[in-house]
Structures are given as structure tokens and as C-alpha cells.
Amino acid sequence: MEIIFLLSGENETLPKAEINASLEAENASFKVKYHDQGILTVEIPDEELNIIHELGKKIAYTHEICKLLFETDITNLNKKIKEYPWKNVINSDYAVRVKKTGIDPNFNSQAMEIEIGAIIKGNLEDKAKVNLEDPETFLRTIVTGNRVFVSERLIKRSKKHYYALKPHKRPFFYPGSMSPKLARGMNNLARVKKEKTVLDPFCGTGGILIEAGIIGSNVVGIDIDEKMVEGTKKNLEYCDIKDYEVFQGDARNIKLPYKVDAIVTDPPYGISASTAGIESKRIYKESLLSMQEVLKEDGYICMATPHYLDIHELVSDTKFKIIEQYHIRMHKSLTRVISVLKRSKNNM
Ligand SMILES: C[S@@+](CC[C@H](N)C(=O)[O-])C[C@H]1O[C@@H](n2cnc3c(N)ncnc32)[C@H](O)[C@@H]1O
């Protein structure tokens, strides 16, 4: 079966990486078939469809997930639509929506929707009705260049969560908090999944831990500032996350009686976030060495750093290597670098 992801345009590489990491976390046997103009298609065995539904609950940088019915080109589209056995897909009501991407902006998608809808109606001999508001079957047609993907939508990701949980809407707020969307994306890049343990040793207001908790993992937070510790607890409770442990401590000397499955973190930049008077480069180096001791052998770290810190140099004294990196421009003077770290093979 081929699955289509309609990606967010916020970043060029992060949406694909998030899907890749999330599929890997679920041990899916997948193969990327196509990636261009905000569309990613992936071949996955039919029996792994449940994995796609799991992904649909957690990925941040995808708008929709669809199942490909067939692929064609503009010239053959109507003929293929006419021939397709729609009664196998549509039971009661349906809607046809066209998304154009990477083509002439004057292309008339509405006219195409009407045309496809009329052909399907004829094919179904009036056994199903058009319902544009809340259809049982949502047929998503994607036109990109001369390629046309005709698909059935499986999942539409809601943006509501990311608005409702914006940092200033939580009970405890402090400037420098990370957006819930990026926090979710970073958890996914670190292959975080249900019932695994995630640590944020610079937890601040708990933004990363909230998203890990919503995914269903057990969360552990540390911050040097007692005020942040109390604030994180308040925020986690507010989000109904019960399986947590948050305490005051120094990320350069993490004291945990067990190892964690993943570390997702956003250390201080030495600008707005407090570094308790310690040079930020030193904090990074020393905390990475401490993370090395508490992370399981096969665990991942996903870490945000400001563009002006050389993360390659910071990692060079550790057993980790950087396996992926993404850049997110925050404003004129700050780009966040999101790095995924894994223990290098010789250090396992
Ligand atoms: C950039 S903020 C984290 C923001 C967080 N991601 C959020 O969404 O609120 C960095 C945090 O690291 C904490 N911090 C600074 N030095 C630390 C250290 N040595 N050990 C642990 N926490 C430290 C600061 O108190 C601050 O809360």
C-alpha cells in the first residue's frame, strides 16, 4: 500500500525527517517512493496500516495522511476516474478535494473537483451523495507537475492542540519556552514512543516533557532553578500528565538510578534563559558527558542549539555523533539548530 503525507511547508527537511524517524521508531518496513513539492509517499505493507494510524496521532509537521488509490497524469485522469471501482471505496457520502502544488497558481482546482465529482457520481449511479461538510469518504486528489495522485484521506491533523497549548496559555510561563509543535517534532526525531522514558535535563517550563507525555511516554525533568521545577510540575498537571518525575538538579551531573530511552532538550542559549552564571559552552560539553551516562546504548538525543554554537565541536569529546541536523529560523538574529545524536558504532 502506498501512503501519501501532505507536509507542512514550514521547513524544507524536518517534515520528512519526522516521518522517517517515527516510522523507524515503530519498526515499520517502509520505503520512501516520492518526495517533492510538499508531498511524500511511502510504500508500507498492508498489515502495517495500524502504524500509520499511530503516526497520525503524533506527528507535528504533516497536515494530512492519505492512502493512494491510483496515480496517473492530467491527460488520463478523467478516463482513470471513470474506470475506477468507486463502490469499493464509497459507501454513503463523499467529497472530492484537489490540492495543487508546484504548478501554475492559476490552475483551476475547483473546476477539477467539480469534474471529478460528476464522473464519480455517474459511476456510482446515485447510490452515494456528495457531502462537502463532513463526508464519510474524503477523496484527496493531488496535482503536482503532470503527476496526479488520487487518494482517500485517512487522517487530518488538527492544529488546535498546538494553539491551545502555546506556552503563554499554560499556568506557568517563562520567556524562551519552546513552541509545542517544535517540541513534538523533536520528540519524534528522538524516536520517542509510548511507555518509554524521556529525559529533559534542562526542562524549563516543561514544553518538551508535555509533548512527550501526550505521546504516552514517562517523563523525567531536571532544572537547576527550583522555580522552573515547580512550574513544570504545574504545567504537566494542567495537561493531565501523571507519569512524571521532575526535580531540581544540575544537567552536568545527572543523578538517576536508571537509564532513559531518549533525551530531548533545549539547553540555555546564554541570552534569555538562565545559565546560572556558567559559560554556556561549558554547560553543553559537561552536560553531554553526563547524558552519555544515563542514556541507554541505543537511545537518541534530540537537542536544540543556537546557530552560533558549534555543536560539532561540543559533541567531539563525547561518544555521540550527529546523525541528522535541521535549521529553523526563529528571527533575524537566531536560527535554532536541531541535531539528532546517537552513540557512534565504535562506542556502543
Ligand atoms: C532554554 S530553557 C528551556 C526551555 C524549555 N524547553 C521550555 O520549553 O520551557 C533552559 C533551561 O535550562 C535551565 N538550566 C540552566 N543551566 C542549567 C544546568 N546546569 N542544569 C540544569 N538546568 C539548567 C534554565 O534554568 C532554563 O530553565
The ligand as an SDF file (V2000), in Angstrom:
LIG
                    3D

 27 29  0  0  0  0  0  0  0  0999 V2000
   16.0830   27.2770   27.0850 C   0  0  0  0  0  0  0  0  0  0  0  0
   15.4720   26.9230   28.6680 S   0  0  0  0  0  0  0  0  0  0  0  0
   14.4690   25.5240   28.3930 C   0  0  0  0  0  0  0  0  0  0  0  0
   13.1440   25.9120   27.8410 C   0  0  0  0  0  0  0  0  0  0  0  0
   12.2020   24.7630   27.7300 C   0  0  0  0  0  0  0  0  0  0  0  0
   12.4730   23.9450   26.5540 N   0  0  0  0  0  0  0  0  0  0  0  0
   10.7700   25.2500   27.7160 C   0  0  0  0  0  0  0  0  0  0  0  0
   10.0250   24.9620   26.7260 O   0  0  0  0  0  0  0  0  0  0  0  0
   10.3930   25.9350   28.6550 O   0  0  0  0  0  0  0  0  0  0  0  0
   16.8530   26.2830   29.5230 C   0  0  0  0  0  0  0  0  0  0  0  0
   16.6510   25.9140   30.9940 C   0  0  0  0  0  0  0  0  0  0  0  0
   17.8700   25.3480   31.4760 O   0  0  0  0  0  0  0  0  0  0  0  0
   17.9880   25.6610   32.8580 C   0  0  0  0  0  0  0  0  0  0  0  0
   19.4160   25.4900   33.2370 N   0  0  0  0  0  0  0  0  0  0  0  0
   20.4610   26.3290   33.0640 C   0  0  0  0  0  0  0  0  0  0  0  0
   21.6100   25.7440   33.4760 N   0  0  0  0  0  0  0  0  0  0  0  0
   21.2770   24.5080   33.9190 C   0  0  0  0  0  0  0  0  0  0  0  0
   22.0160   23.4060   34.4390 C   0  0  0  0  0  0  0  0  0  0  0  0
   23.3310   23.4700   34.6070 N   0  0  0  0  0  0  0  0  0  0  0  0
   21.3270   22.2810   34.7570 N   0  0  0  0  0  0  0  0  0  0  0  0
   20.0080   22.1870   34.5890 C   0  0  0  0  0  0  0  0  0  0  0  0
   19.2490   23.2020   34.1200 N   0  0  0  0  0  0  0  0  0  0  0  0
   19.8750   24.3360   33.7770 C   0  0  0  0  0  0  0  0  0  0  0  0
   17.4710   27.0640   32.9760 C   0  0  0  0  0  0  0  0  0  0  0  0
   17.0220   27.2970   34.3060 O   0  0  0  0  0  0  0  0  0  0  0  0
   16.3250   27.0510   31.9300 C   0  0  0  0  0  0  0  0  0  0  0  0
   15.1070   26.7820   32.5730 O   0  0  0  0  0  0  0  0  0  0  0  0
  1  2  1  0
  2  3  1  0
  2 10  1  0
  3  4  1  0
  4  5  1  0
  5  6  1  0
  5  7  1  0
  7  8  2  0
  7  9  1  0
 10 11  1  0
 11 12  1  0
 11 26  1  0
 12 13  1  0
 13 14  1  0
 13 24  1  0
 14 15  1  0
 14 23  1  0
 15 16  2  0
 16 17  1  0
 17 18  1  0
 17 23  2  0
 18 19  1  0
 18 20  2  0
 20 21  1  0
 21 22  2  0
 22 23  1  0
 24 25  1  0
 24 26  1  0
 26 27  1  0
M  CHG  2   2   1   9  -1
M  END
$$$$
